[in-house]
Amino acid sequence: MATNVETGAMPGKPGSALSKSARLRALLEGPELGFLMEAHDGLSAKIAEEAGFEAIWASGLSMSAALGVRDSNEASWTQVLEVLEFMADATGIPILMDGDTGYGNFNNVRRLVMKLCQRGIAGACIEDKLFPKTNSFIGDGQPLADMEEFCGKIKAGKDSQADPDFVLVARVEALISGWGLDEALKRAHAYRDAGADAVLIHSKQSNANEIMSFMREWDDSCPVVIVPTTYYGTPTDQFRAAGVNAVIWANHSVRASISAMREAARKIHDEESVVDLEDRIATVKDIFQLAGNDELKDAEDRYLST
């Protein structure tokens, strides 16, 4: 089932007059705090849209986990692209891809952006670490990419986009790697000057002190995105007051699914029965509804002879 790249519409489902990329750009640049929900396949993308989210974060960690591999570029970018295509076909809301380090140098970023635009993906976020990447929450003091080289990746990506509203977000890892606030600000400004449409400032502290310090010094020259995975206890209104533009709930769908699947599998294994489980899980009818079987029935009535 294919989406309309211009409107983001599904067959039988009204779409917005704005393209998906334009809607993502509006979410990041708008006056209200925006939210993106993690998804890792077509089903989780549908559920995020069903919940009311206006945009999806296609998490590299979550897609890797769903494929049974580590978040260390063990899944190739073409494998990730295939997952993204299913997610885009399944939904009518924009997707921001977690593009890791861009899968190589500037030339890899050019190719990546070109293919994302062809498939109607609204944007990509690339981080200033070395390829192959290591997840930011593993270890300490990971090496960062040369700032000028990373600026070249940003310029290459922006020069390669066929969609004028395609969003390229530059993820700053200086705080994660212990390089400090001044380095984070320097890199964020450089990436903005190179053409980034937004910056994502990342921290793995259990509080939001680093983020708030960054926001106090930031000049609002482009939108700021955050990922409160470790500082989840910070009230969302504090992010609003600080001037944050968008929050990514980065891995919560895959984590929730792991917990639910473990509980179900262990219960079935231990009890050798599903009697006590059946009313606690989704029905088969729910699956049919999420998969769009009603649309298929309408199509059969229209196209098959009776």
C-alpha positions as CSV (number, residue, x, y, z in Angstrom):
1,M,0.0,0.0,0.0
2,A,1.6,3.2,-1.1
3,T,1.3,6.7,0.4
4,N,1.0,9.9,-1.6
5,V,4.4,11.5,-1.0
6,E,2.9,15.0,-1.6
7,T,0.0,14.7,0.9
8,G,1.0,11.7,3.0
9,A,-2.5,10.3,2.3
10,M,-3.3,6.6,2.5
11,P,-5.9,5.0,0.1
12,G,-9.3,5.8,1.6
13,K,-7.7,8.0,4.2
14,P,-7.7,11.8,3.9
15,G,-4.3,13.5,4.0
16,S,-3.0,16.9,4.9
17,A,-2.6,19.5,2.2
18,L,1.0,19.8,3.4
19,S,3.7,17.3,2.5
20,K,5.0,15.1,5.3
21,S,8.3,17.0,5.3
22,A,6.5,20.3,5.5
23,R,4.5,19.1,8.5
24,L,7.6,17.9,10.3
25,R,9.3,21.3,9.6
26,A,6.2,23.0,11.0
27,L,6.2,20.9,14.1
28,L,9.9,21.8,14.8
29,E,9.5,25.5,14.0
30,G,6.1,26.1,15.5
31,P,5.3,28.0,18.7
32,E,4.2,24.9,20.6
33,L,6.4,22.1,22.0
34,G,6.2,19.2,19.6
35,F,6.4,15.5,20.3
36,L,7.7,12.6,18.3
37,M,7.0,9.0,19.3
38,E,9.4,6.1,18.6
39,A,8.4,3.4,16.2
40,H,10.4,0.5,14.7
41,D,8.1,-1.1,12.2
42,G,4.9,-0.6,10.4
43,L,2.7,-1.8,13.3
44,S,4.4,0.4,15.9
45,A,4.2,3.3,13.5
46,K,0.4,2.8,13.1
47,I,0.0,2.6,16.9
48,A,1.9,5.9,17.3
49,E,-0.4,7.6,14.8
50,E,-3.5,6.0,16.4
51,A,-2.4,7.5,19.7
52,G,-2.5,11.0,18.3
53,F,1.2,11.7,17.7
54,E,1.9,14.1,14.8
55,A,5.3,12.6,13.9
56,I,7.4,9.5,14.3
57,W,11.0,8.9,15.4
58,A,12.3,5.9,13.5
59,S,14.8,4.9,16.2
60,G,18.0,3.2,15.2
61,L,18.2,1.4,18.5
62,S,14.6,0.1,18.2
63,M,14.8,-0.9,14.6
64,S,18.1,-2.8,15.3
65,A,16.5,-4.5,18.3
66,A,13.5,-5.5,16.3
67,L,15.8,-7.1,13.7
68,G,17.7,-8.9,16.5
69,V,21.0,-7.0,16.1
70,R,23.0,-4.5,18.1
71,D,22.8,-0.7,17.7
72,S,26.2,-0.6,16.1
73,N,25.3,-0.3,12.4
74,E,25.0,-4.1,12.2
75,A,21.8,-3.5,10.2
76,S,22.8,-1.9,6.9
77,W,21.3,1.4,5.8
78,T,19.4,-0.4,3.0
79,Q,17.8,-2.8,5.5
80,V,16.8,0.2,7.6
81,L,15.4,1.9,4.5
82,E,13.2,-1.1,3.8
83,V,11.8,-0.9,7.4
84,L,11.2,2.9,6.9
85,E,9.3,2.2,3.6
86,F,6.9,-0.1,5.5
87,M,6.5,2.5,8.2
88,A,5.8,5.3,5.7
89,D,3.3,3.2,3.7
90,A,1.5,2.3,6.9
91,T,0.9,5.9,8.2
92,G,0.1,9.4,7.1
93,I,2.3,11.3,9.5
94,P,5.9,12.4,9.0
95,I,8.9,10.2,10.0
96,L,12.2,11.5,11.2
97,M,14.8,8.8,10.7
98,D,17.6,8.2,13.2
99,G,20.4,8.2,10.7
100,D,23.2,7.4,13.1
101,T,26.4,8.9,11.8
102,G,25.1,9.0,8.2
103,Y,26.5,5.5,7.5
104,G,29.9,6.8,6.3
105,N,31.3,10.0,4.9
106,F,29.6,12.9,3.0
107,N,29.0,10.7,0.0
108,N,27.1,8.1,2.0
109,V,25.0,11.0,3.5
110,R,24.2,12.2,0.0
111,R,23.0,8.8,-1.1
112,L,21.0,8.3,2.1
113,V,19.2,11.7,1.8
114,M,18.4,11.0,-1.9
115,K,16.8,7.6,-1.1
116,L,14.9,9.0,1.9
117,C,13.4,11.7,-0.3
118,Q,12.4,9.1,-2.9
119,R,10.5,7.2,-0.3
120,G,8.7,10.1,1.3
121,I,10.6,10.1,4.6
122,A,10.3,13.6,6.1
123,G,13.8,14.0,7.6
124,A,16.9,12.5,9.1
125,C,19.0,13.1,12.2
126,I,22.7,12.4,12.0
127,E,25.1,12.5,14.9
128,D,28.7,13.7,15.2
129,K,30.3,10.4,16.2
130,L,32.5,8.0,14.2
131,F,31.2,5.2,11.9
132,P,30.4,2.5,12.9
133,K,28.5,4.1,15.8
134,T,28.2,2.9,19.3
135,N,25.0,3.7,21.2
136,S,25.4,6.8,23.3
137,F,24.4,5.1,26.5
138,I,27.3,2.5,26.3
139,G,30.6,3.4,27.8
140,D,32.1,6.8,28.4
141,G,34.0,9.4,26.4
142,Q,33.2,8.1,22.9
143,P,35.3,9.9,20.2
144,L,33.6,12.6,18.2
145,A,33.8,13.3,14.5
146,D,35.9,16.2,13.3
147,M,33.6,19.2,13.4
148,E,34.5,20.5,9.9
149,E,34.1,17.0,8.4
150,F,30.7,16.7,10.0
151,C,29.7,20.1,8.6
152,G,30.6,18.7,5.2
153,K,28.2,15.9,5.8
154,I,25.4,18.4,6.6
155,K,26.1,20.5,3.5
156,A,26.2,17.3,1.3
157,G,22.9,16.2,2.7
158,K,21.2,19.5,2.2
159,D,22.6,19.8,-1.3
160,S,21.2,16.3,-2.2
161,Q,17.6,16.7,-1.0
162,A,15.1,16.5,-3.8
163,D,12.3,17.6,-1.4
164,P,12.8,21.3,-0.5
165,D,11.2,20.8,2.9
166,F,13.2,17.7,3.9
167,V,14.5,18.2,7.4
168,L,18.1,17.5,8.4
169,V,18.7,17.5,12.2
170,A,22.3,17.6,13.5
171,R,22.7,15.7,16.8
172,V,25.4,17.1,19.1
173,E,27.1,14.4,21.2
174,A,29.6,16.7,23.1
175,L,27.8,16.5,26.4
176,I,27.4,12.7,26.1
177,S,31.2,12.4,25.5
178,G,32.2,14.7,28.3
179,W,33.5,17.5,26.1
180,G,31.5,20.1,27.9
181,L,29.0,22.9,27.3
182,D,31.3,25.2,25.4
183,E,32.1,22.5,22.8
184,A,28.4,21.6,22.5
185,L,27.5,25.2,21.8
186,K,30.4,25.6,19.3
187,R,29.4,22.5,17.4
188,A,25.7,23.4,17.4
189,H,26.4,26.8,16.0
190,A,28.7,25.3,13.3
191,Y,26.1,22.7,12.3
192,R,23.4,25.4,12.1
193,D,25.7,27.5,9.9
194,A,26.4,24.4,7.7
195,G,22.7,24.2,7.0
196,A,21.2,22.0,9.7
197,D,17.5,22.7,10.0
198,A,17.6,21.8,13.8
199,V,20.0,20.6,16.4
200,L,19.5,17.7,18.8
201,I,21.4,18.2,22.0
202,H,21.9,14.9,23.8
203,S,22.6,14.1,27.4
204,K,22.7,11.0,29.5
205,Q,22.6,12.6,32.9
206,S,19.7,11.6,35.2
207,N,18.6,15.2,35.4
208,A,18.2,17.9,32.8
209,N,20.8,20.3,34.1
210,E,23.0,20.0,31.0
211,I,20.1,20.6,28.7
212,M,18.9,23.6,30.7
213,S,22.4,25.1,30.7
214,F,22.6,24.7,26.9
215,M,19.2,26.3,26.4
216,R,20.1,29.3,28.5
217,E,23.1,29.9,26.2
218,W,21.5,29.0,22.9
219,D,20.5,31.9,20.6
220,D,17.3,30.4,19.2
221,S,18.8,30.5,15.7
222,C,17.3,27.2,14.9
223,P,15.0,24.7,16.6
224,V,16.4,22.5,19.4
225,V,15.3,18.8,19.9
226,I,15.9,16.8,23.0
227,V,15.6,13.1,24.0
228,P,14.8,12.8,27.7
229,T,15.5,9.0,28.0
230,T,17.6,9.3,31.2
231,Y,16.2,12.5,32.6
232,Y,12.6,11.4,32.2
233,G,11.6,12.7,35.6
234,T,11.9,16.3,34.5
235,P,8.4,17.9,34.1
236,T,7.6,18.5,30.5
237,D,6.6,22.1,31.3
238,Q,10.3,22.8,32.2
239,F,11.2,22.0,28.6
240,R,8.5,24.3,27.4
241,A,9.7,27.1,29.6
242,A,13.3,26.6,28.5
243,G,12.4,27.1,24.8
244,V,12.9,23.5,23.6
245,N,11.1,22.9,20.3
246,A,10.5,19.2,20.2
247,V,10.8,16.1,22.5
248,I,11.5,12.6,21.2
249,W,10.2,9.7,23.2
250,A,13.0,7.6,21.7
251,N,12.6,3.9,22.6
252,H,9.4,3.4,24.6
253,S,7.4,1.4,22.1
254,V,10.1,-1.2,21.7
255,R,10.7,-1.3,25.5
256,A,7.0,-1.7,26.2
257,S,6.7,-4.5,23.6
258,I,9.6,-6.4,25.1
259,S,8.0,-6.3,28.5
260,A,4.6,-7.4,27.2
261,M,6.0,-10.2,25.0
262,R,8.2,-11.5,27.8
263,E,5.2,-11.6,30.2
264,A,3.0,-13.4,27.6
265,A,5.6,-15.9,26.6
266,R,6.6,-16.8,30.1
267,K,2.9,-17.2,31.2
268,I,2.1,-19.4,28.2
269,H,5.3,-21.5,28.8
270,D,4.7,-21.9,32.5
271,E,0.9,-22.6,32.4
272,E,0.8,-24.4,29.0
273,S,-2.4,-22.5,28.4
274,V,-3.7,-19.1,27.2
275,V,-6.9,-19.2,29.2
276,D,-5.8,-16.5,31.7
277,L,-4.1,-14.4,29.0
278,E,-6.6,-14.1,26.3
279,D,-8.6,-11.2,27.7
280,R,-5.4,-9.3,28.5
281,I,-4.0,-9.1,25.0
282,A,-5.1,-7.6,21.6
283,T,-7.6,-9.6,19.7
284,V,-7.0,-10.9,16.2
285,K,-9.7,-8.5,15.1
286,D,-7.4,-5.7,16.4
287,I,-4.7,-6.9,14.1
288,F,-7.0,-6.9,11.1
289,Q,-8.1,-3.4,11.9
290,L,-4.5,-2.1,12.3
291,A,-3.5,-3.8,9.1
292,G,-6.3,-2.1,7.1
293,N,-8.4,-5.1,6.2
294,D,-11.5,-2.9,5.9
295,E,-9.8,-1.0,3.0
296,L,-9.0,-4.3,1.3
297,K,-12.7,-5.4,1.7
298,D,-13.8,-2.2,0.1
299,A,-11.3,-2.7,-2.7
300,E,-12.5,-6.2,-3.3
301,D,-16.0,-5.0,-3.6
302,R,-14.9,-2.4,-6.2
303,Y,-12.5,-4.4,-8.3
304,L,-13.5,-8.1,-8.1
305,S,-16.4,-9.3,-10.3
306,T,-19.3,-10.8,-8.4
